[in-house]
Amino acid sequence: LNFDTPAAKYEALLSEVNQFMTMHGLPHELRGRIRTYLEYRHSGHGMTHENRRDPTGSGPRPLDPALIDDGYILSQLSPRLRRDFKLHTAQGLIRSNPLLNGLLIRSSIAPAIADVLEPAIFLCDERAVGEGEPPRAMAFIRHGAFKMQRRMTDVASLENGSYFGEIPFLFDNVPLQPFGAIAVSPVAHVDTLAGEKFRAIAVLYREVVPVMKLVSEQRLEALNL
């Protein structure tokens, strides 16, 4: 099999998409719609359900979930499929993330947040947020780990389900990022919420900032910061 051909590239994409859908626990109806869309988009390659088989009979090698590029896969989908995927995954993210789960008091907030979350990947020792820099986005850790620093000193370890970068968006008297965040796992996946998009949501839903601010304050107190 020539891996430079369009058909081979589509096979590789489909294998990664299947593992991506399994990793995120997408419902069968949404999986079927994604496969149908990709088949149509790549129909010129002659790939159908009948001929999409591994000639070795062994099936594709599973990928490390940390190596699956969510952003690239989402770029291959239609806007509606991207929105439906984001809504499905954001519901789990919002339930599991302490900074966000208080927002479930209104069912309309989750779709609004889901629509503007963007995936990002950081490699080990890569700085996601620099202390003292202007705030650009807050981040919610999906897979991986980060260390939070202040004045070059480690002050906290952040893992799956945690968050960083939120303080300047919630506290009027903190204009710059007071902490840095550096990836410490080989690969770390986060969902980012850009500042301008967060502010737009906060205008529509007045309870967002007070709820998130309370959680952020509680964590700062627990860390003696």
Secondary structure, 3 states (H helix, E strand, C coil): CCCCCHHHHHHHHHHHHHHHHHHCCCCHHHHHHHHHHHHHHCHHHCCCCCCCCCCCCCCCCCCCHHHCCHHHHHHCCCHHHHHHHHHHHHHHHHHHCCCCHHHHHCCCHHHHHHCCCEEEEEECCCEEECCCCCCCEEEEEEECCEEEEECCEEEEEECCCCEECCHHHHCCCCCCCCCEEEECCCEEEEEEEEHHHHHHHHHHCCCHHHHHHHHHHHHHHHCCC
